């Protein structure tokens, strides 16, 4: 059987004339181009038709047509176990995420194909979008206002539901249902074994699949690890504050940074307190269209922007300067950079699918933490999630959904030292249940590190050999935090 499957996949490695189709298992792939939001660039791929019942209890009912693509290896001999990208969010699509992460896969996919399946409710798989285009420049402000205003949060959910209910039952767009889509795809591909590569929320999908269908998994790579036990949203404020405190301690320890900015962590909260009393009017030019913009920077908007900056080391390096400038009355640089980030996020995330996941899997377990009120992010979003889920149709959750994964599958876990949303302690927590796992923490890095430094090389080596105990990861010590910007020309010499 394996020899037959290998032959099927090996056929994809051979040169093909224009227009030629590729058959893998029961699926026929055709040449296609993958687009990405907010870009005219495309990626060459092979696409196939694949559909599943929206509700598996009603197999004759409405079906979900999936966007399915294969990135072909050019090797003469291709292994029969493909790499499968599980995108983050919840709400991101694998085909749209691929261009940003393709470099991280360059070595690992030399002798393996990559399977990209847009999870139901995202991208080209009946996306549950709450607006025609989720790309407002003030996306963070809108989200924070909804968090602070429960009526606004509930109204947002009602309007989104009205938009999608004619073509989807949101209760059928959960992680558990998506896991069965992945298994149906595996069967259609000829019962291959998956090398699952989960990014952020995708690590939840990977763990749930490994629990339900361990026979379908060759290996796990989890980048930005979310433990099964985690209730999404419960620790957002705490994790962000810890990451900021640790990162700003680097500025305190660097003479030039400390002399320029003083106690950045203290100033962060001082500015938040000022904005709670009186928002700061901000005038700027849109970084892309150069159109004049005007915003009011209030405390909630400020907190959301700081969180976005904290995700990557490059933008985190700008935070002391951005906070210092905003405290002096110039918040245009902070808002300008953030408008680029929020527009990209708005284009890539499907809000309705995110609600389907959180409402089914987390909302009833969310508990307000009084201590979060004092933290930069606050705790209002917990109440906002609950308010939205009073409106949103709630899917089912298996009884063991939030139990830790116990497995002897080979697993490589990756974390960033200063990750503000999935901190390294999460990776340590998951690793305890995986007897053949290795957890690597990238120094100085933020959220998602598979493409950083030597990580692509370690990723590829792990996929080839599945040797967690013998993997020489000493090269990650060469990574480190991006030097803080002392002005907009960069760091000190």
RAQUIMO-V454815 format. One record per run of one state. SS is the DSSP state (A for helix, B for strand, O for the rest). FROM is the first residue (numbers start at 1). TO is the last residue. If there is no record, write none. Layout:
BEGIN
SS&FROM&TO, SS&FROM&TO
END
This chain:
BEGIN
O&1&1, A&2&13, O&14&21, B&22&24, O&25&26, B&27&35, O&36&41, B&42&53, O&54&62, B&63&71, O&72&82, B&83&86, O&87&93, A&94&105, O&106&113, B&114&117, O&118&138, A&139&148, O&149&149, A&150&164, O&165&169, A&170&172, O&173&174, A&175&188, O&189&193, B&194&199, O&200&200, A&201&212, O&213&213, A&214&216, B&217&223, O&224&235, A&236&253, O&254&254, A&255&261, O&262&263, A&264&277, O&278&279, B&280&285, O&286&291, B&292&297, O&298&298, A&299&310, O&311&312, A&313&316, O&317&318, A&319&327, O&328&331, A&332&348, O&349&350, A&351&361, O&362&362, A&363&365, O&366&369, A&370&374, O&375&379, A&380&389, O&390&406, B&407&407, O&408&409, B&410&416, O&417&423, A&424&431, O&432&433, B&434&434, O&435&436, B&437&442, O&443&454, A&455&465, O&466&473, A&474&478, O&479&486, B&487&487, O&488&489, B&490&490, O&491&493
END
